[in-house]
């Protein structure tokens, strides 16, 4: 058995042994031609490599367990949810960043990611962090559609857009790297009013995306952002490394209001085809019951001290934990591939049938 296949097999065995998450099986009579992603670092496949920003991950030890230790700009030790979902719905093993300069035509046809680490629905978030704004990601998508039409024709492009799986994950950085880190928005809004400011922007993004042709859209909820190691360090209890209550309260309010907004859009005539996928509760359950999922450490990342290191602070001079499989988080922001896999399996098992029935 090849080493890569053996490693993947062991990972699935680990999932079966240590968690109650069912392993998703792709329906035999359904096909997904492409996986396309928008949002922040959770789904960024390396777009930030090609823009002027300090939020990057294209250097060691990022990617230490990816393709022989290759740092590609993915904010993890290996695969991201974009890759894992594409793999699980039988599209391909790796989804490239749209801005990669030498993408093969076949890779373009089967899906890319427009996501940019440290962006958000609030335009100020991308400005602060020099990330690609969500509206610019939509513009990049329109350019992608034109390129697709050249490659496969208009009719096939329409079929791809209708049947592909579209992922959207954004909003975490609006709180962690904007509202709770800088004074500007706090001077204008309290948390409920800031949420009310964000929801129409998220709604507008989804409606505009739908207008461009996609019919299978999955919007991921915010995770329990207060349980990110960096949030614990700066907003939680450093004594016992417990999650930040105020950060999590903000995420829960955002999720509640976004779920209601997307439910309203689904009731439109014509309806907006979108499924809201909860990752808040599955990730929180891992934090609360780590050993049930095969983890030992959930309050800090594997890189460095694990309490603050992310992007350039998680570099080749930072120490790396001896057993990454024991850690939920890779750096102080982002889960390990093992953590991502458990979350992805949960999402696919709970929502895939709803998503794949859209069209």
SULPEDA-V67442 format. One record per residue. N is the residue number from 1. RES is the residue in three letters. PSI is psi in radians with two decimals (none if undefined). OMEGA is omega as a letter, one per 20 degrees, with the letter a starting at -180 (NA if undefined). Layout:
# SULPEDA-V67442
n=N res=RES psi=PSI omega=OMEGA
n=N res=RES psi=PSI omega=OMEGA
This chain:
# SULPEDA-V67442
n=1 res=UNK psi=2.19 omega=r
n=2 res=UNK psi=2.65 omega=a
n=3 res=UNK psi=-0.74 omega=a
n=4 res=UNK psi=-0.72 omega=r
n=5 res=UNK psi=-0.71 omega=r
n=6 res=UNK psi=-0.72 omega=r
n=7 res=UNK psi=-0.72 omega=r
n=8 res=UNK psi=-0.73 omega=r
n=9 res=UNK psi=-0.77 omega=r
n=10 res=UNK psi=-0.62 omega=a
n=11 res=UNK psi=-0.71 omega=r
n=12 res=UNK psi=-0.67 omega=r
n=13 res=UNK psi=-0.71 omega=r
n=14 res=UNK psi=-0.73 omega=r
n=15 res=UNK psi=-0.77 omega=a
n=16 res=UNK psi=-0.67 omega=a
n=17 res=UNK psi=-0.73 omega=a
n=18 res=UNK psi=-0.10 omega=a
n=19 res=UNK psi=2.87 omega=r
n=20 res=UNK psi=0.13 omega=a
n=21 res=UNK psi=2.20 omega=r
n=22 res=UNK psi=2.63 omega=r
n=23 res=UNK psi=2.13 omega=a
n=24 res=UNK psi=2.42 omega=r
n=25 res=UNK psi=2.21 omega=a
n=26 res=UNK psi=2.24 omega=r
n=27 res=UNK psi=2.46 omega=a
n=28 res=UNK psi=-0.52 omega=a
n=29 res=UNK psi=0.25 omega=a
n=30 res=UNK psi=2.44 omega=r
n=31 res=UNK psi=2.59 omega=r
n=32 res=UNK psi=1.95 omega=a
n=33 res=UNK psi=-0.45 omega=a
n=34 res=UNK psi=2.74 omega=r
n=35 res=UNK psi=2.20 omega=a
n=36 res=UNK psi=2.33 omega=a
n=37 res=UNK psi=2.56 omega=r
n=38 res=UNK psi=2.63 omega=r
n=39 res=UNK psi=-2.42 omega=a
n=40 res=UNK psi=-2.69 omega=a
n=41 res=UNK psi=-0.35 omega=r
n=42 res=UNK psi=-0.60 omega=a
n=43 res=UNK psi=0.04 omega=a
n=44 res=UNK psi=2.16 omega=a
n=45 res=UNK psi=0.09 omega=r
n=46 res=UNK psi=0.22 omega=r
n=47 res=UNK psi=-0.59 omega=a
n=48 res=UNK psi=-0.23 omega=r
n=49 res=UNK psi=-0.47 omega=a
n=50 res=UNK psi=0.22 omega=r
n=51 res=UNK psi=2.86 omega=a
n=52 res=UNK psi=1.69 omega=r
n=53 res=UNK psi=2.72 omega=r
n=54 res=UNK psi=-0.12 omega=a
n=55 res=UNK psi=1.57 omega=a
n=56 res=UNK psi=2.86 omega=r
n=57 res=UNK psi=0.59 omega=a
n=58 res=UNK psi=0.74 omega=r
n=59 res=UNK psi=2.72 omega=r
n=60 res=UNK psi=2.62 omega=j
n=61 res=UNK psi=0.15 omega=r
n=62 res=UNK psi=2.47 omega=a
n=63 res=UNK psi=0.32 omega=a
n=64 res=UNK psi=-0.49 omega=r
n=65 res=UNK psi=0.41 omega=a
n=66 res=UNK psi=2.07 omega=r
n=67 res=UNK psi=0.86 omega=r
n=68 res=UNK psi=0.38 omega=r
n=69 res=UNK psi=0.58 omega=a
n=70 res=UNK psi=2.12 omega=r
n=71 res=UNK psi=2.01 omega=a
n=72 res=UNK psi=-0.07 omega=a
n=73 res=UNK psi=-0.05 omega=r
n=74 res=UNK psi=2.32 omega=a
n=75 res=UNK psi=1.16 omega=r
n=76 res=UNK psi=3.12 omega=r
n=77 res=UNK psi=-0.32 omega=a
n=78 res=UNK psi=-2.12 omega=a
n=79 res=UNK psi=2.71 omega=r
n=80 res=UNK psi=3.01 omega=r
n=81 res=UNK psi=-0.55 omega=r
n=82 res=UNK psi=-0.86 omega=r
n=83 res=UNK psi=-0.80 omega=a
n=84 res=UNK psi=-0.74 omega=r
n=85 res=UNK psi=-0.76 omega=r
n=86 res=UNK psi=-0.70 omega=r
n=87 res=UNK psi=-0.79 omega=a
n=88 res=UNK psi=-0.47 omega=r
n=89 res=UNK psi=0.23 omega=r
n=90 res=UNK psi=0.71 omega=r
n=91 res=UNK psi=-1.00 omega=r
n=92 res=UNK psi=2.98 omega=a
n=93 res=UNK psi=-0.66 omega=a
n=94 res=UNK psi=2.30 omega=r
n=95 res=UNK psi=2.16 omega=a
n=96 res=UNK psi=2.80 omega=r
n=97 res=UNK psi=2.44 omega=a
n=98 res=UNK psi=-0.57 omega=a
n=99 res=UNK psi=-0.03 omega=r
n=100 res=UNK psi=2.32 omega=a
n=101 res=UNK psi=-0.36 omega=a
n=102 res=UNK psi=0.94 omega=r
n=103 res=UNK psi=2.30 omega=r
n=104 res=UNK psi=2.64 omega=a
n=105 res=UNK psi=-0.72 omega=a
n=106 res=UNK psi=-0.68 omega=r
n=107 res=UNK psi=-0.64 omega=r
n=108 res=UNK psi=-0.73 omega=a
n=109 res=UNK psi=-0.62 omega=a
n=110 res=UNK psi=0.13 omega=r
n=111 res=UNK psi=2.57 omega=a
n=112 res=UNK psi=2.99 omega=r
n=113 res=UNK psi=2.35 omega=r
n=114 res=UNK psi=0.00 omega=a
n=115 res=UNK psi=2.66 omega=a
n=116 res=UNK psi=2.12 omega=a
n=117 res=UNK psi=2.29 omega=r
n=118 res=UNK psi=0.37 omega=r
n=119 res=UNK psi=3.14 omega=r
n=120 res=UNK psi=3.11 omega=r
n=121 res=UNK psi=-0.52 omega=r
n=122 res=UNK psi=2.11 omega=r
n=123 res=UNK psi=-0.49 omega=r
n=124 res=UNK psi=-0.55 omega=a
n=125 res=UNK psi=-0.83 omega=r
n=126 res=UNK psi=-0.54 omega=r
n=127 res=UNK psi=-0.83 omega=r
n=128 res=UNK psi=-0.76 omega=a
n=129 res=UNK psi=0.04 omega=r
n=130 res=UNK psi=0.77 omega=r
n=131 res=UNK psi=3.04 omega=a
n=132 res=UNK psi=2.05 omega=a
n=133 res=UNK psi=2.70 omega=r
n=134 res=UNK psi=-0.67 omega=r
n=135 res=UNK psi=-0.59 omega=r
n=136 res=UNK psi=-0.57 omega=r
n=137 res=UNK psi=-0.64 omega=r
n=138 res=UNK psi=-0.68 omega=r
n=139 res=UNK psi=-0.71 omega=r
n=140 res=UNK psi=-0.63 omega=r
n=141 res=UNK psi=-0.68 omega=r
n=142 res=UNK psi=-0.66 omega=r
n=143 res=UNK psi=-0.65 omega=r
n=144 res=UNK psi=-0.75 omega=a
n=145 res=UNK psi=-0.76 omega=r
n=146 res=UNK psi=-0.73 omega=r
n=147 res=UNK psi=-0.68 omega=r
n=148 res=UNK psi=-0.70 omega=r
n=149 res=UNK psi=-0.62 omega=r
n=150 res=UNK psi=-0.68 omega=a
n=151 res=UNK psi=-0.73 omega=a
n=152 res=UNK psi=-0.08 omega=a
n=153 res=UNK psi=2.87 omega=a
n=154 res=UNK psi=-0.75 omega=a
n=155 res=UNK psi=-0.80 omega=a
n=156 res=UNK psi=-0.61 omega=r
n=157 res=UNK psi=-0.78 omega=r
n=158 res=UNK psi=-0.69 omega=r
n=159 res=UNK psi=-0.74 omega=r
n=160 res=UNK psi=-0.79 omega=a
n=161 res=UNK psi=-0.65 omega=a
n=162 res=UNK psi=-0.62 omega=a
n=163 res=UNK psi=-0.13 omega=a
n=164 res=UNK psi=2.88 omega=r
n=165 res=UNK psi=2.13 omega=a
n=166 res=UNK psi=2.21 omega=a
n=167 res=UNK psi=2.39 omega=r
n=168 res=UNK psi=2.16 omega=r
n=169 res=UNK psi=1.86 omega=a
n=170 res=UNK psi=2.79 omega=r
n=171 res=UNK psi=-0.52 omega=a
n=172 res=UNK psi=-0.75 omega=a
n=173 res=UNK psi=-0.34 omega=r
n=174 res=UNK psi=-0.52 omega=r
n=175 res=UNK psi=-0.97 omega=a
n=176 res=UNK psi=-0.74 omega=a
n=177 res=UNK psi=0.27 omega=r
n=178 res=UNK psi=-1.42 omega=a
n=179 res=UNK psi=-0.80 omega=a
n=180 res=UNK psi=-0.10 omega=a
n=181 res=UNK psi=-0.40 omega=a
n=182 res=UNK psi=2.70 omega=a
n=183 res=UNK psi=-0.27 omega=a
n=184 res=UNK psi=-0.96 omega=a
n=185 res=UNK psi=-0.55 omega=r
n=186 res=UNK psi=-0.55 omega=r
n=187 res=UNK psi=-0.43 omega=a
n=188 res=UNK psi=-0.59 omega=a
n=189 res=UNK psi=2.56 omega=r
n=190 res=UNK psi=3.12 omega=a
n=191 res=UNK psi=-0.82 omega=r
n=192 res=UNK psi=-0.71 omega=a
n=193 res=UNK psi=-0.50 omega=r
n=194 res=UNK psi=-0.70 omega=r
n=195 res=UNK psi=-0.77 omega=r
n=196 res=UNK psi=-0.48 omega=r
n=197 res=UNK psi=-0.64 omega=a
n=198 res=UNK psi=-0.65 omega=a
n=199 res=UNK psi=-0.80 omega=r
n=200 res=UNK psi=-0.56 omega=r
n=201 res=UNK psi=-0.71 omega=r
n=202 res=UNK psi=-0.75 omega=r
n=203 res=UNK psi=-0.76 omega=r
n=204 res=UNK psi=-0.70 omega=r
n=205 res=UNK psi=-0.83 omega=a
n=206 res=UNK psi=-0.73 omega=a
n=207 res=UNK psi=-0.68 omega=r
n=208 res=UNK psi=-0.68 omega=r
n=209 res=UNK psi=-0.80 omega=r
n=210 res=UNK psi=-0.68 omega=a
n=211 res=UNK psi=-0.49 omega=a
n=212 res=UNK psi=-0.07 omega=r
n=213 res=UNK psi=-0.47 omega=a
n=214 res=UNK psi=2.51 omega=r
n=215 res=UNK psi=-0.13 omega=r
n=216 res=UNK psi=1.53 omega=a
n=217 res=UNK psi=2.24 omega=r
n=218 res=UNK psi=2.14 omega=r
n=219 res=UNK psi=2.08 omega=r
n=220 res=UNK psi=2.40 omega=r
n=221 res=UNK psi=2.95 omega=r
n=222 res=UNK psi=2.50 omega=r
n=223 res=UNK psi=3.10 omega=r
n=224 res=UNK psi=1.47 omega=a
n=225 res=UNK psi=-0.38 omega=r
n=226 res=UNK psi=-0.22 omega=r
n=227 res=UNK psi=-0.03 omega=r
n=228 res=UNK psi=2.42 omega=a
n=229 res=UNK psi=-0.69 omega=r
n=230 res=UNK psi=-0.59 omega=r
n=231 res=UNK psi=-0.64 omega=r
n=232 res=UNK psi=-0.74 omega=a
n=233 res=UNK psi=-0.75 omega=a
n=234 res=UNK psi=-0.27 omega=a
n=235 res=UNK psi=-0.09 omega=a
n=236 res=UNK psi=-2.64 omega=r
n=237 res=UNK psi=1.93 omega=r
n=238 res=UNK psi=-0.34 omega=a
n=239 res=UNK psi=-0.88 omega=r
n=240 res=UNK psi=0.18 omega=r
n=241 res=UNK psi=0.89 omega=r
n=242 res=UNK psi=2.73 omega=a
n=243 res=UNK psi=2.67 omega=r
n=244 res=UNK psi=2.06 omega=a
n=245 res=UNK psi=-0.73 omega=a
n=246 res=UNK psi=-0.66 omega=r
n=247 res=UNK psi=-0.80 omega=a
n=248 res=UNK psi=-0.61 omega=r
n=249 res=UNK psi=-0.69 omega=r
n=250 res=UNK psi=-0.76 omega=r
n=251 res=UNK psi=-0.73 omega=a
n=252 res=UNK psi=-0.71 omega=r
n=253 res=UNK psi=-0.76 omega=r
n=254 res=UNK psi=-0.82 omega=a
n=255 res=UNK psi=-0.74 omega=a
n=256 res=UNK psi=-0.79 omega=a
n=257 res=UNK psi=-0.61 omega=r
n=258 res=UNK psi=-0.69 omega=r
n=259 res=UNK psi=-0.74 omega=r
n=260 res=UNK psi=-0.70 omega=r
n=261 res=UNK psi=-0.77 omega=a
n=262 res=UNK psi=-0.59 omega=r
n=263 res=UNK psi=-0.66 omega=r
n=264 res=UNK psi=-0.72 omega=r
n=265 res=UNK psi=-0.60 omega=r
n=266 res=UNK psi=-0.34 omega=r
n=267 res=UNK psi=-0.04 omega=r
n=268 res=UNK psi=2.89 omega=r
n=269 res=UNK psi=1.80 omega=j
n=270 res=UNK psi=2.75 omega=a
n=271 res=UNK psi=2.65 omega=r
n=272 res=UNK psi=2.13 omega=a
n=273 res=UNK psi=1.72 omega=a
n=274 res=UNK psi=2.50 omega=r
n=275 res=UNK psi=2.29 omega=r
n=276 res=UNK psi=2.06 omega=a
n=277 res=UNK psi=2.12 omega=a
n=278 res=UNK psi=2.02 omega=r
n=279 res=UNK psi=-0.10 omega=r
n=280 res=UNK psi=-0.96 omega=a
n=281 res=UNK psi=-0.72 omega=r
n=282 res=UNK psi=-0.73 omega=a
n=283 res=UNK psi=-0.66 omega=r
n=284 res=UNK psi=-0.62 omega=r
n=285 res=UNK psi=-0.62 omega=r
n=286 res=UNK psi=-0.76 omega=a
n=287 res=UNK psi=-0.70 omega=a
n=288 res=UNK psi=-0.51 omega=a
n=289 res=UNK psi=1.04 omega=a
n=290 res=UNK psi=-0.70 omega=a
n=291 res=UNK psi=-0.39 omega=r
n=292 res=UNK psi=-0.35 omega=a
n=293 res=UNK psi=0.12 omega=r
n=294 res=UNK psi=0.34 omega=r
n=295 res=UNK psi=2.63 omega=r
n=296 res=UNK psi=-0.55 omega=a
n=297 res=UNK psi=2.13 omega=a
n=298 res=UNK psi=-0.02 omega=a
n=299 res=UNK psi=0.03 omega=r
n=300 res=UNK psi=2.79 omega=a
n=301 res=UNK psi=3.00 omega=a
n=302 res=UNK psi=-0.46 omega=a
n=303 res=UNK psi=2.17 omega=r
n=304 res=UNK psi=-2.45 omega=r
n=305 res=UNK psi=-0.38 omega=a
n=306 res=UNK psi=-0.03 omega=a
n=307 res=UNK psi=-0.49 omega=a
n=308 res=UNK psi=-0.32 omega=a
n=309 res=UNK psi=2.19 omega=r
n=310 res=UNK psi=2.66 omega=a
n=311 res=UNK psi=-2.21 omega=a
n=312 res=UNK psi=-0.28 omega=r
n=313 res=UNK psi=-0.37 omega=r
n=314 res=UNK psi=1.54 omega=a
n=315 res=UNK psi=-3.04 omega=a
n=316 res=UNK psi=-0.28 omega=r
n=317 res=UNK psi=-0.17 omega=r
n=318 res=UNK psi=2.49 omega=r
n=319 res=UNK psi=2.69 omega=r
n=320 res=UNK psi=2.42 omega=a
n=321 res=UNK psi=2.67 omega=a
n=322 res=UNK psi=-0.42 omega=a
n=323 res=UNK psi=1.61 omega=a
n=324 res=UNK psi=-0.43 omega=a
n=325 res=UNK psi=-0.26 omega=r
n=326 res=UNK psi=-0.20 omega=a
n=327 res=UNK psi=2.36 omega=r
n=328 res=UNK psi=-0.67 omega=a
n=329 res=UNK psi=2.47 omega=r
n=330 res=UNK psi=-0.99 omega=r
n=331 res=UNK psi=-2.84 omega=a
n=332 res=UNK psi=-0.01 omega=r
n=333 res=UNK psi=-0.68 omega=a
n=334 res=UNK psi=2.41 omega=r
n=335 res=UNK psi=2.83 omega=r
n=336 res=UNK psi=2.92 omega=r
n=337 res=UNK psi=-0.66 omega=r
n=338 res=UNK psi=-0.78 omega=r
n=339 res=UNK psi=-0.79 omega=r
n=340 res=UNK psi=-0.71 omega=a
n=341 res=UNK psi=-0.73 omega=r
n=342 res=UNK psi=-0.74 omega=r
n=343 res=UNK psi=-0.77 omega=a
n=344 res=UNK psi=-0.77 omega=r
n=345 res=UNK psi=-0.68 omega=r
n=346 res=UNK psi=-0.80 omega=a
n=347 res=UNK psi=-0.81 omega=a
n=348 res=UNK psi=-0.74 omega=a
n=349 res=UNK psi=-0.64 omega=a
n=350 res=UNK psi=-0.55 omega=a
n=351 res=UNK psi=-0.20 omega=a
n=352 res=UNK psi=-0.75 omega=a
n=353 res=UNK psi=-0.70 omega=r
n=354 res=UNK psi=-0.75 omega=a
n=355 res=UNK psi=-0.83 omega=a
n=356 res=UNK psi=-0.29 omega=r
n=357 res=UNK psi=-0.17 omega=r
n=358 res=UNK psi=2.70 omega=r
n=359 res=UNK psi=none omega=NA
